[in-house]
Amino acid sequence: MTPEVLLAAEEKMNPLLPAWPEVIIGLLCFFIVFGILGKKLLPSIEKVLGERRDAIEGGMKRAETAQAEAQALLEQYRAELAEARHEAARITEHAREQGAVLITEMREEGQRQREAIVAAGHAQIEADKKQATAVLRQDVGSLASQLASRIVGESLEDHARQSGVIDRFLDELESKAAVAQGASK
């Protein structure tokens, strides 16, 4: 075996150096399979990836929109709550003012009623005093005339004269009592 034959035999047996017809057939098959996959499979993969990207981006946009709406709703609720608190404070203040006015009116009404009751009491006392004075004058006059008739021994039945004397006597007593009362003050 000559070295040339040996070299040719070695070239055929070397697994690192493939035969050219096999390389060409392998490349041709590779490009055919790659073309078929590129035409059929790649568009559907890109479509699925696009849908997934849209779903993710849409979900994020929806989440951002929902978060913005929730924030706006929260601000609206806070504003309504602040308004309700303000309204409650205003109503409370109004109720306090009305309560103060009612208390003042009730005090004034109570004062008027008290003054009316006191005035009615004074009027009743004055009427009772006049009635008691009249009854007392009559009784004192009657007793004085009976006493005088016993002392004198004669009947002093003249009623007009008797009333005049008694009235003069009681008026003098009242004026002396008024003067004594005025001097003690």
GUFIRO-199379 format. One record per residue (C-alpha): residue in three letters; x, y, z. Coordinates in steps of 0.1 Angstrom, whole numbers, plus 5000, padded with zeros to 4 digits. Layout:
BEGIN
res, px, py, pz
ala, X, Y, Z
...
REM end
This chain:
BEGIN
res, px, py, pz
met, 5000, 5000, 5000
thr, 5013, 5031, 4988
pro, 5012, 5062, 5008
glu, 4988, 5078, 4984
val, 4963, 5050, 4988
leu, 4968, 5051, 5024
leu, 4962, 5087, 5025
ala, 4930, 5084, 5004
ala, 4918, 5056, 5027
glu, 4925, 5078, 5057
glu, 4906, 5106, 5042
lys, 4876, 5084, 5037
met, 4877, 5071, 5072
asn, 4883, 5105, 5090
pro, 4850, 5114, 5108
leu, 4861, 5150, 5111
leu, 4861, 5156, 5074
pro, 4827, 5146, 5059
ala, 4822, 5139, 5023
trp, 4811, 5168, 5002
pro, 4780, 5153, 4987
glu, 4767, 5146, 5023
val, 4774, 5182, 5033
ile, 4755, 5195, 5003
ile, 4725, 5172, 5009
gly, 4725, 5181, 5046
leu, 4726, 5218, 5039
leu, 4698, 5215, 5013
cys, 4676, 5195, 5038
phe, 4684, 5221, 5065
phe, 4673, 5250, 5044
ile, 4642, 5232, 5032
val, 4632, 5224, 5068
phe, 4641, 5259, 5080
gly, 4620, 5274, 5052
ile, 4590, 5253, 5060
leu, 4593, 5261, 5097
gly, 4598, 5298, 5089
lys, 4567, 5299, 5067
lys, 4544, 5278, 5088
leu, 4555, 5278, 5124
leu, 4572, 5311, 5129
pro, 4541, 5332, 5121
ser, 4520, 5313, 5145
ile, 4547, 5316, 5172
glu, 4549, 5354, 5165
lys, 4511, 5356, 5167
val, 4510, 5338, 5201
leu, 4539, 5360, 5214
gly, 4521, 5391, 5201
glu, 4488, 5381, 5219
arg, 4508, 5374, 5250
arg, 4525, 5408, 5248
asp, 4492, 5425, 5243
ala, 4476, 5406, 5271
ile, 4505, 5416, 5295
glu, 4506, 5452, 5283
gly, 4468, 5454, 5283
gly, 4467, 5439, 5318
met, 4492, 5464, 5330
lys, 4472, 5493, 5314
arg, 4440, 5479, 5329
ala, 4457, 5477, 5363
glu, 4470, 5512, 5360
thr, 4436, 5524, 5349
ala, 4419, 5506, 5378
gln, 4445, 5520, 5402
ala, 4439, 5555, 5389
glu, 4401, 5550, 5392
ala, 4405, 5536, 5427
gln, 4427, 5566, 5436
ala, 4401, 5590, 5422
leu, 4374, 5572, 5440
leu, 4394, 5574, 5472
glu, 4399, 5611, 5468
gln, 4362, 5616, 5461
tyr, 4353, 5596, 5493
arg, 4378, 5616, 5513
ala, 4363, 5649, 5499
glu, 4328, 5636, 5507
leu, 4339, 5626, 5542
ala, 4355, 5660, 5548
glu, 4323, 5677, 5536
ala, 4302, 5654, 5558
arg, 4324, 5663, 5588
his, 4321, 5700, 5580
glu, 4283, 5696, 5576
ala, 4282, 5677, 5609
ala, 4302, 5705, 5626
arg, 4279, 5731, 5612
ile, 4248, 5713, 5623
thr, 4263, 5708, 5658
glu, 4272, 5745, 5660
his, 4237, 5754, 5648
ala, 4221, 5731, 5674
arg, 4243, 5746, 5701
glu, 4232, 5781, 5690
gln, 4195, 5770, 5690
gly, 4200, 5754, 5724
ala, 4215, 5786, 5738
val, 4186, 5806, 5723
leu, 4161, 5781, 5737
ile, 4177, 5782, 5772
thr, 4177, 5820, 5771
glu, 4140, 5821, 5760
met, 4131, 5795, 5787
arg, 4149, 5815, 5814
glu, 4132, 5847, 5803
glu, 4098, 5828, 5802
gly, 4106, 5814, 5836
gln, 4115, 5849, 5849
arg, 4082, 5863, 5835
gln, 4062, 5834, 5851
arg, 4081, 5839, 5884
glu, 4074, 5876, 5883
ala, 4037, 5869, 5874
ile, 4034, 5844, 5903
val, 4051, 5868, 5927
ala, 4029, 5897, 5915
ala, 3998, 5875, 5919
gly, 4010, 5864, 5953
his, 4016, 5901, 5963
ala, 3981, 5910, 5950
gln, 3966, 5880, 5969
ile, 3985, 5890, 6000
glu, 3973, 5926, 5997
ala, 3937, 5915, 5991
asp, 3940, 5891, 6021
lys, 3955, 5919, 6041
lys, 3927, 5943, 6032
gln, 3901, 5917, 6040
ala, 3918, 5908, 6073
thr, 3920, 5945, 6081
ala, 3884, 5950, 6074
val, 3874, 5919, 6094
leu, 3897, 5930, 6122
arg, 3883, 5965, 6123
gln, 3849, 5952, 6125
asp, 3857, 5927, 6153
val, 3878, 5953, 6172
gly, 3851, 5978, 6168
ser, 3825, 5954, 6181
leu, 3846, 5943, 6210
ala, 3855, 5979, 6218
ser, 3819, 5990, 6218
gln, 3809, 5960, 6240
leu, 3837, 5969, 6264
ala, 3828, 6005, 6264
ser, 3792, 5998, 6271
arg, 3801, 5975, 6300
ile, 3824, 6002, 6315
val, 3799, 6030, 6310
gly, 3769, 6009, 6318
glu, 3750, 6022, 6288
ser, 3744, 6007, 6255
leu, 3764, 6023, 6227
glu, 3744, 6008, 6198
asp, 3747, 6038, 6174
his, 3765, 6019, 6147
ala, 3775, 6049, 6125
arg, 3790, 6068, 6154
gln, 3807, 6037, 6166
ser, 3823, 6029, 6132
gly, 3836, 6065, 6129
val, 3853, 6064, 6163
ile, 3868, 6030, 6157
asp, 3881, 6039, 6123
arg, 3897, 6071, 6136
phe, 3914, 6051, 6164
leu, 3928, 6024, 6140
asp, 3940, 6050, 6115
glu, 3960, 6067, 6143
leu, 3975, 6034, 6153
glu, 3985, 6026, 6117
ser, 4001, 6060, 6112
lys, 4021, 6057, 6144
ala, 4032, 6022, 6133
ala, 4042, 6035, 6099
val, 4062, 6064, 6115
ala, 4079, 6040, 6139
gln, 4087, 6016, 6110
gly, 4102, 6044, 6089
ala, 4123, 6056, 6118
ser, 4137, 6021, 6124
lys, 4149, 6018, 6088
REM end
